Amino acid sequence: MVAAKPLGYEIAAWSLTGTALLLALLLHLIPALFAGLLIYEMVRALAPKLRIVRIRKEQGKLAALAILALAIALLLGAVVFGAIAFFRSDAGSLPVLLQKMADILDGWRTRLPAGVAERLPGDVDELKQIAVEWLRTHAAEVRHGGAEVGRTLAHVLIGLGIGVLVALHEAQQPDHLGPLARSLQERVARVGDAFRRVVFAQVRISAINTTLTGIYLIVALPLAGVHLPLTTTMIAITFLVGMLPVIGNIISNTIIVVVSLSVSLAVGVTSLAFLVVIHKLEYFLNAYIVGTQVRAHAWELLLAMLVMEAAFGVSGLIVAPIYYAYLKDELLSQKLI
């Protein structure tokens, strides 16, 4: 069966949606986009389960949805601040972990080739002096980086607000919308659906990866008489960075291998071998779970990630599965593939 020829307003809606998604990358608005889509999808998912959609009076339904959206926003904020507090605490101190890694690498100076070792700082004072000189040279960049963090947080807050407003607007179900507005609303729903399927699949993959890593760190190694420091911190980092495809694995694996070297080279090599196996397992899980959700083969996702990373860097790598899932949904809806 051949799909009907798309109408002009449908083409316009596709063009506007594609332009918006491209601008989100070019203008570095991905954090705002993700924040808005996250709260929008959570409201859409929870409202039917809480039977809010069954409320007949429109004002009561909007009030209930507004309370739900506010509760979700507060919960997300609590999770973020809780994570920050954890990594600042004694149990999960990120600065202590970084200091530990620095000490481990410094301890390996004597085992490195002379040409490599002489390029490393000789002691802590020399390291501090290098840091001071770097800060003097790059003061403008540091100030710019601080401003970027503040601006990103502002973008996230604005994105959350937009997500709430879109969810409330969709609940009103106005009858006076024109064909272009209805088509745009459908595009928003499809982008949100692609986001939900990919992100929730990535959460499941990260949870599986974190569980296996946790078993290795707190069960397998202690049974072998090896006790690594800061295992709780490493497990938490593994879960958080596991949300990022490919690069997240590299970050967590590097930390675990370096900390393992504090015990011995054999433990470091064992950790590396274990993590390589986990990485390969995650590759198949990613291909199966995300591929099933997106209705795509592994090579399709990898090609999309490769192209997007080459074009837009890390941001392109992160959004590639979501953008590809949305694109494929649109093509399937038109029976083009």
N, C-alpha and C positions, 0 to 999 in steps of 0.2 A: 504493500500500500504506500503510495507516494504522498508525502505531506503537502498540505496546501501551501501555496506561495505566501510568504510572510508579507504582512501589510506594512504600510509606511511607518505607522506608529510603533510597530514591533521592532523594525530596523533601527528607529530612533532610540528606543529603549535599550537595545543591545549596545548601540554606539555610546550612549551616555554611561551605561554601566561599565563598559570596557574602559572608557576614559577615566572614570572615577577610580577604578582599581589600579590603573596605570599611574595616576596622579598620587595615589596613596603611597606607591613605591618611590616615585621621583621626589615627592615632598617630604619623605620620611615620616609618614603618618600611619605606619603599620601598627604601632602600639595603640593609637586611638581606634583604628579599625578593629583590631582584635578585642579591645575592651568593650566597644559597642556591640560587636557580634556576640561576645560571650554573655553579656547580661541580656541581650535580646533573645538568644536561644534558651537561656535558663528560664526566662519568664515564659516563653512559649512552651517549654517542656513541663514546667511545674504547674502552670495555670490549669490545665485539664485535670491533673491529678488532685489538685486541691478543689476542683469543681467550681473554680471562679468563673469559667466560661458559661456555666449554667445559670448564673445570676441574670435575671431577666431585665431588671432596671439598669439602664446604661450608666447612670451616675454611680450606682453601687458597684457595678463591675469595674469601672475605671478606678474607683477608690480602692477596691481590693487589689487590683493590679498594681496601683501605685505603691501600696504598702508592701506588696510582694517584691517589687523591683527595688524599693528602698532597703528591705531586709537583705536581699541578695547583694546589693552594693555594699552594705555594712559588713556582711559576711566575707565578701572578697577583700575588703579593706582589712578586716581582722586577720585573715589568712596571711596577707602580705606583711602586716606589721608583726604578726607572730613569727613568720619566717625570719624577718630582720632581727627580732629579739633573740631568736634561737641562735643565729649565727654570730650574735654579739655576746652570748652567754658563755659561761665556762664549759658547758657541755658540748657546745657546737661552735666554738670560737673560730671564725674564719681567719682572723689575723694570726691566731696560734698555729693553724694548719699551714698557712703560707710561710710563717717563720720556721716551722718544722721542716717544710720542704726545702727552704733555703739552707738550713743547717745540714740536711742530708746531702744536698748537692755539694755543699762546701766540704763535707767530710770525704767526698769522693775525689777531691782535687788531687790527692796523692796517687790515685790510681789512673788518672787521665794522662794522656800524652803531654809532654812538657809544653809543646806549642799551644795546646788548648788551655792547660792550667795557668800559664802565665798571663792569659787574657782575662782571667777571673779576678775579682777583688781579693786582696790578701787578707783583710780582716774586716770587722764590722765598721771601724772608723773610716776605712777607705771606701767602704760601700756607702756610708752616710755622706761622705764628701762627694762621691759621684752623683748621689741623689740630689744634693744641694745644687751642684753645678747644672744638672739637668733641669731642675726646677727654674733656675735663673734663666737658662737659655730658652725654655719652653713655657715661660710664665703665661704668655698670651694663650697658648693652647690649653693650659690647665684651667685658666679662667673660662675659656670657651667650653671646655668639657663640663665644668660645673654648671654653666648656664644651660647646656644641652640636657643635663639630667633634670634640672628644674622644668625645662620646657617639655620634656618627655612626660613627666608626671602630670603637667597641666594638660597635655594632649590626652593622657589616659583618663583623667577626670572628665574632660569634655566628651570623650568617646563614650564613657559610661552614661553620661547625661543624654547623649544622642540615642544610645541604645534603649534607654528607658522611654524616651519620647516616641521612638518608632514603634516600640511594643504597645504603648498606650494608643497611639494613632491607629495601629492595625486593629486593635480591639473595638474601635468605634464602628468599623464597617460602614463608612459613609456611602450613600447611594449616588451622590452627585459626582463621583470621580469620573473623569473622562477616560477614553481608551488608553492614552499615553500614561496617565497616572496609574491606571490599573496594571498596565504592562510593567511599569517601573516597580510597582509593589510586588509583582510576581518575581522580578529579577532579584529584589532584595531578599525575598523568601528563599530563593534558590541559592544565593550566595551564603545566607545564613545556614541553610541545610548542608551545603558543602563544608562550611566551617565546622559545624557540629560533628559531622561524620568523621572528618579527618582528625580534628583535635581530640575528640573522645577516643578514637582509635589509638592515637599517639599516647594518650594517658594510660590506656591498657598496656601498651607495649612497654612504656616506662615503668609501670608497676611490676610487670613480669621481670624486666631486666633488673630492677632494684631488689626484688625478692631473691633472685638467683645470686646477685652480688652480695646481699646481706647474708645469705646462707654460707657463702664462701668466706666472708670476713669474720662472722661471729660464731660459726659452727665448724667449718672445715679447718681453717687455720688454727684455732685454739685446740682442736683435737690433735693436731700435729705439733702442739707445743709452741705455736707462734701467736703472739698477741700484738697486733698492730695498734698504734695510738690513734685516737680521734676517729674510731670506726663509725660512730654515730654521725659525725659531720660528713664523712665520705658517703655514707648511705643516703643522707639527705640531699647532698649535692648530686648524687647519681640520679635520684628521682627528678629533681628540678631540671637539670640540664638534659635529662632524657626526653623532655618535651621538644627539644630541638633535634631535627633529623641530622644524622651524620656527625655534625660538629659537637653535639652533646656527648656522644660516645667518646670522642677524642679527648674532651676535657676531663670527664670522670676517669677514664682509663689512665690518662697521664698522671693524675693525682694519686691514684691507688698504686701504680707501679713505682712512683717516686717514693711514697711512704713505705712501700714494701722493701725498698733498697736500704732502709734504715736498719733492717734486721740482717739481711745478707743478700748477696747477688743471687743465690739460689731461690730465695723467696721472691725476689723481684722478677726473675725469669718465670717462676711458677705463676705468679699473678698475671704477668703478661700473656702467658699461654692460656690461662683460664679466661681472661678477658677477650682474647681473640676468638675463642670458642663461643663465648656469650655473644660477641659481636656478630659472628656468622649466624648464630641462632636467631638473633634479633633481625638480621637481614631477611631471613625467611618469614619470621613473624610479621615484619613490616610489609613484606610483599603480600602475605596472605591477608592480614587484618586490614591494612589500609587499602590494599588492592581490592579486597572484597567490598569495602565500603564505597570506594570510588568507582568500582566496576572497571578496573584497569589492570593490565599486566604489570609485572615488576619493571620491565624495561621501559614502559611508558612513563612511569613515575620517575625513574632514574634519569631518563632523557629530559623530562620537564625540569627536574631539579638541576641538572647540568646546565641547561640553557639559561634558566633563570639566575643561577649563581654567576654564570659568566657575564650576564647582562646587568645584574643589579647587586651582586655581592651576596653577603650573608642574608640580607633581607629577602632577596629573591629566592634563596635556598629555602627559607622558612615558609614562605607563602606559596611556593610552587605546587605542593600537593593540593592546597585549597583552591587555587586559581584553576588548576587542571581539572579538579573535580567539578567545579562550576562550568567550565567550558564544555566538558563532556556531557554534563546534564543538559545543557542547551542544545548540543548537537543531537543527543538522543531524543529530546522532545520534538525535534523537527524531523526525526527519522532519517537523519543524514548519515548515521553510522550504525 
